[in-house]
């Protein structure tokens, strides 16, 4: 694992800011390391952001998946959809590569 919990959290917050995905900043952001359980042979960090209280009457979770070895976000999974992410090294900015639905 090349990525610490603190680094994963820092990347997660930057991703959310760069793609302008609004989350409830006053709720706890959960950071969990997963070694091959979700994606076999891949070490990942799961960063859980809460959002949607205004829209749904309660908070729901959005989970960002970051590859712990490459330090690159893979995708953001949220209620009824997902966002595949990419990174522009020249601009030091994450952006939406594709979105479902």
C-alpha positions in Angstrom: 0.0 0.0 0.0 1.5 3.3 -1.1 -1.2 5.5 0.2 -1.9 6.5 3.8 -5.3 7.0 5.2 -4.6 10.8 5.5 -3.5 11.0 1.9 -6.5 9.0 0.7 -8.8 11.4 2.5 -7.0 14.4 1.1 -7.3 13.0 -2.5 -11.0 12.2 -1.8 -11.8 15.8 -0.8 -9.9 17.2 -3.7 -11.8 14.9 -6.1 -15.2 16.0 -4.7 -14.2 19.7 -5.0 -12.8 19.3 -8.5 -15.9 17.6 -9.9 -18.2 19.9 -7.8 -20.0 17.0 -6.1 -21.6 18.6 -3.1 -21.5 16.6 0.1 -22.4 17.4 3.7 -19.1 18.6 5.1 -20.3 18.6 8.7 -20.9 14.8 8.5 -18.1 12.4 9.2 -16.2 11.3 6.1 -15.5 7.5 6.4 -12.2 6.2 5.2 -11.7 2.4 4.9 -8.9 0.3 3.4 -9.9 -2.8 1.4 -7.3 -5.3 0.3 -8.8 -7.4 -2.5 -12.3 -7.9 -1.1 -14.2 -5.7 -3.5 -11.8 -5.8 -6.4 -9.7 -9.0 -6.4 -5.9 -8.4 -6.5 -6.4 -4.6 -6.0 -5.8 -2.6 -2.9 -8.2 0.3 -2.6 -9.4 3.0 -0.2 -13.1 3.6 0.1 -14.0 7.2 1.0 -17.6 7.6 2.1 -19.2 11.0 1.8 -22.8 11.8 2.9 -25.1 14.0 0.8 -28.7 14.6 -0.2 -30.4 15.5 3.1 -32.0 18.5 1.4 -33.3 16.4 -1.5 -34.1 13.1 0.1 -34.9 14.1 3.7 -32.0 12.1 4.9 -28.3 11.7 4.0 -27.3 9.0 1.6 -23.7 7.8 0.9 -21.4 8.4 -2.1 -18.4 6.1 -2.1 -15.2 7.1 -3.8 -12.8 4.3 -4.8 -9.1 5.1 -4.9 -6.4 2.7 -6.0 -4.0 2.5 -3.1 -1.0 1.6 -5.3 -1.4 4.2 -8.1 -3.0 6.8 -5.9 -5.6 7.4 -8.6 -9.4 7.5 -8.0 -11.2 4.9 -10.0 -14.9 5.8 -9.6 -17.5 7.5 -7.5 -20.6 5.3 -6.7 -23.7 7.1 -5.5 -27.5 6.7 -5.4 -28.6 5.3 -8.7 -25.4 6.0 -10.6 -21.7 6.2 -10.9 -19.0 8.6 -12.2 -15.8 7.3 -13.8 -12.9 9.7 -13.0 -9.8 10.8 -14.8 -6.9 13.1 -13.8 -5.2 16.0 -15.7 -1.6 16.1 -14.3 -0.8 19.4 -16.0 -3.7 21.2 -14.3 -3.6 19.0 -11.2 -7.3 18.5 -11.5 -9.7 15.5 -11.4 -12.6 15.5 -13.9 -15.6 13.4 -14.9 -14.7 10.9 -17.7 -18.1 9.4 -17.8 -21.3 9.3 -15.8 -24.2 6.8 -15.4 -27.1 7.5 -15.7 
